[in-house]
Amino acid sequence: MNRVTIFDTSICTENVGDEIIMDCVNSQLRDMFKRTMFLRVPTHEKITKISYMRMKKTKLGFVGGTNLLASNMRYPINQWNIHIWNTKHLNDVILMGVGSQNYGDKINLYTKYLYRKALSSNYIHSVRDSYTETILRKMGINNVINTGCPTLWSLTEDHCNNIPTKKSKNVICTFTDYNKDYNRDKQLSEILFKNYDNVYCWIQGSSDYEYIKSISDKFILVDPHLEEYDKILASDIDLDYVGTRLHAGIRAMQKGRRSIILSIDNRAREMGKDYNLNVIERHDIEMLDEYINKEFTTNVKLKLENINKWKNQFR
C-alpha cells in the first residue's frame, strides 16, 4: 500500500482554526490518493526518531495549509519546527495552500537555504495567496502556484449560489485572542446585539474565552471544539457569521451561511483580495451596520486552473 506523510498543523495547536484547515486538507488528499495510508507528523514539535523511521517508507510529504512559512527560521520556536539537519530525512515535501506568518519582514539567508533544502524541487507547491507566492519566488523557489487555501476549494459557484443574500435573524461571531482591539471589538458586539435576535460566540483560540467575557456576558457561548461549531452551523437556526476569525468565516460559508469577515491582519486582507471574500477592515467597523443589513452575494473567485494543475501532477 502507498504511504504519504502529512505534516499536520492541528496537532498540539492552541487554535481550532488549524483543525478547520486540516479537515479540508485531509478531505482533498483522501480524494486524490485512494488506497493510501497517511502518516501524520506534527509541525509544532520536533520530528522524532520514530517519525524519521516511518517517513522513510513514504514517497511524498504534504504540509497542510495555515500561516506556516516564517522569515527567520533561526528562532527556537516556529510554526514549522524544522532545522537544517532535518532536511536529509524529508522526501519530496510539498506545500498545500500554505501562507506566510510575517508580512513585510526581511527573509534571512539561513531561512532561504533551509526552505530550498526542505521543499521538493520535483513537484509544484501550492500557496494560499499571491504574497506568499512572491516570497517563495524571491527565495529561488519558482515551482509554486497560488491555489488559495484548501478551505476555499469546495466553495464553487454552485455552492456559493445557495448561500443566502439577506440578513438572518441570528448570528454567530468570533474574536481573536492574540490580536485584540477592545474598543472596536466592543463596538462589534454592540452592532451585533442591535441587529440580531440571538448572538452566539464560538471560542476558537486558547485565550478567547477570557477576552470574550471581558467584552460582554450576553453572548451564547459555543464550546471550543470544531464539532460544536459544525453542529450549530448545520442546525436549522437562521444564522449569519460575523467575526474576526478568517477560517471560522470560511467554515460558515462551507456550511452555507452568509459570512462577513473582519480583517485584523494581512491573511484575511490578502485572501479577501485574491478570492473576493466578503471582508471589511476592523478599523472600518462603522461600515458594519450597513453591510449587515444590505443584500450581498457570496461569489468566491477560485483559481480552478491552478488548483487542477496542482492536483493533476500526482495522477
Residue pairs with C-beta under 8 A, 6 or more apart in sequence:
1 35
1 36
1 37
2 33
2 35
2 36
2 37
2 59
3 36
3 37
3 38
3 39
3 57
3 58
3 59
4 29
4 33
4 36
4 37
4 38
4 39
4 58
4 59
4 60
4 61
4 62
5 38
5 39
5 40
5 41
5 55
5 58
5 60
5 61
5 62
5 91
5 93
6 25
6 26
6 29
6 38
6 39
6 40
6 41
6 61
6 62
6 64
7 41
7 42
7 43
7 61
7 62
7 63
7 64
7 80
7 93
8 22
8 40
8 41
8 42
8 43
8 64
9 18
9 21
9 22
9 43
9 44
9 64
9 65
9 66
9 68
9 79
10 18
10 19
10 21
10 22
10 64
11 40
11 42
11 43
11 44
11 45
12 42
12 44
12 45
13 19
13 44
14 205
14 206
15 204
15 205
15 206
16 204
16 205
16 224
16 225
16 226
16 229
17 66
17 204
17 205
17 245
17 246
17 247
17 248
18 66
19 226
20 151
20 226
20 247
20 248
20 250
20 251
21 64
21 65
21 66
21 97
21 149
21 150
21 151
21 247
22 64
22 65
23 226
24 65
24 149
24 150
24 151
24 153
24 154
25 62
25 64
25 65
25 96
25 97
25 150
26 38
26 64
28 96
28 150
28 153
28 311
29 38
29 62
29 96
32 311
32 314
33 314
39 51
39 54
39 55
39 57
39 58
41 47
41 51
41 55
41 61
42 81
43 63
43 68
43 79
43 80
43 81
44 79
44 81
45 81
46 81
47 55
47 81
47 82
47 86
47 89
52 89
55 61
55 89
55 90
55 91
56 89
56 91
58 91
59 91
59 92
60 91
60 92
60 94
60 123
60 314
61 90
61 91
61 92
61 93
61 94
62 93
62 94
62 96
63 80
63 93
63 94
63 95
63 96
63 98
64 96
64 97
64 98
64 150
65 96
65 97
65 98
65 99
65 128
65 149
65 150
65 151
66 79
66 98
66 99
67 79
67 98
67 99
67 100
67 101
67 267
68 79
68 80
68 98
68 99
68 101
69 80
69 98
69 99
69 100
69 101
69 115
69 132
69 135
69 136
70 78
70 79
70 80
70 100
70 101
70 102
70 111
71 100
71 101
71 102
71 105
71 106
71 107
71 108
71 111
72 102
72 105
72 107
72 108
72 110
72 111
73 82
73 83
73 110
73 111
73 114
73 115
74 108
74 110
74 111
78 101
79 101
82 90
82 114
82 118
83 114
84 110
84 113
84 114
84 117
86 118
87 114
87 117
87 118
90 118
92 120
92 122
92 123
93 118
93 119
93 120
94 119
94 120
94 123
94 124
94 125
94 126
95 119
95 125
95 126
95 127
95 144
96 126
96 150
97 126
97 127
97 128
97 147
97 148
97 149
97 150
97 151
98 125
98 126
98 127
98 128
98 132
99 127
99 128
99 129
99 132
99 149
99 267
99 270
100 131
100 132
100 135
103 131
103 265
103 266
103 270
107 135
107 138
107 139
111 139
112 139
112 140
115 136
115 139
115 141
116 139
116 140
116 141
119 125
119 141
120 143
121 143
123 143
123 313
123 314
124 143
124 144
124 145
124 309
124 310
124 313
125 136
125 141
125 143
125 144
125 145
126 144
126 145
126 146
126 147
126 306
126 307
126 310
127 133
127 136
127 144
127 145
127 146
127 147
128 146
128 147
128 148
128 149
128 271
129 146
129 148
129 267
129 270
129 271
129 274
130 146
130 270
130 274
131 266
131 270
132 146
133 144
133 145
133 146
136 142
136 144
137 144
145 303
145 306
145 309
145 310
146 274
146 303
146 306
147 153
147 303
147 306
147 307
147 310
148 271
148 274
148 275
148 302
148 303
148 307
149 247
149 250
149 271
151 247
151 250
151 251
151 254
152 250
152 271
152 275
152 300
152 302
153 302
153 307
154 254
155 250
155 253
155 254
155 298
155 300
155 302
156 302
157 299
159 256
160 253
160 297
160 298
160 299
160 300
162 256
163 253
163 256
163 257
163 258
163 297
163 298
164 256
164 257
164 258
165 258
165 295
165 296
165 297
165 298
166 258
166 295
167 195
167 240
167 258
167 292
167 293
168 196
168 238
168 239
168 240
168 257
168 258
169 196
169 197
169 198
169 238
169 239
170 196
170 197
170 198
170 199
170 200
170 237
170 238
170 239
170 240
171 192
171 195
171 196
171 198
171 199
171 200
171 239
171 240
171 241
171 242
172 199
172 200
172 201
172 202
172 222
172 232
172 233
172 239
172 240
172 241
172 242
172 243
172 252
173 188
173 189
173 192
173 199
173 200
173 201
173 202
173 219
173 241
173 242
173 243
174 201
174 202
174 204
174 208
174 243
174 244
174 245
174 248
174 249
175 185
175 188
175 201
175 208
175 211
175 212
175 215
175 243
175 244
175 245
176 205
176 208
176 244
176 245
176 264
177 205
177 206
177 207
177 208
177 210
177 211
178 205
178 207
179 244
179 264
179 265
180 211
181 264
181 282
182 214
182 215
184 282
184 283
184 285
185 211
185 215
185 244
185 282
186 215
186 216
187 285
188 242
188 244
188 262
188 282
188 285
188 288
189 199
189 215
189 216
189 218
189 219
191 285
191 288
191 289
191 292
192 199
192 242
193 199
193 216
193 218
194 289
195 289
195 292
195 293
196 240
198 220
199 218
199 219
199 220
200 219
200 220
200 221
200 222
200 232
200 239
201 212
201 219
201 220
201 221
201 222
202 222
202 224
202 228
202 229
202 232
202 243
202 245
202 248
203 209
203 212
203 221
203 222
203 223
203 224
204 224
204 229
204 245
204 248
205 224
206 224
208 224
209 221
209 224
212 219
212 221
222 228
222 229
222 232
229 248
229 251
230 251
230 255
232 239
233 239
233 251
233 252
233 255
233 257
234 255
239 257
240 257
240 258
240 259
240 260
240 292
241 248
241 249
241 252
241 253
241 257
241 258
241 259
241 260
242 259
242 260
242 262
242 288
242 292
243 249
243 261
243 262
244 261
244 262
244 264
244 282
245 261
246 261
246 267
246 268
246 271
249 259
249 260
249 261
249 277
250 259
250 261
250 277
252 259
253 259
253 298
253 300
258 296
258 298
259 278
259 298
260 278
260 279
260 280
260 288
260 291
260 292
261 268
261 272
261 277
261 278
261 279
261 280
262 268
262 279
262 280
262 281
262 282
262 285
262 288
263 269
263 272
263 279
263 280
263 281
263 282
264 282
268 277
268 279
269 279
269 281
271 277
271 279
272 278
272 279
274 301
275 300
275 301
275 302
275 303
276 299
276 300
276 301
277 300
278 296
278 298
280 287
280 288
280 291
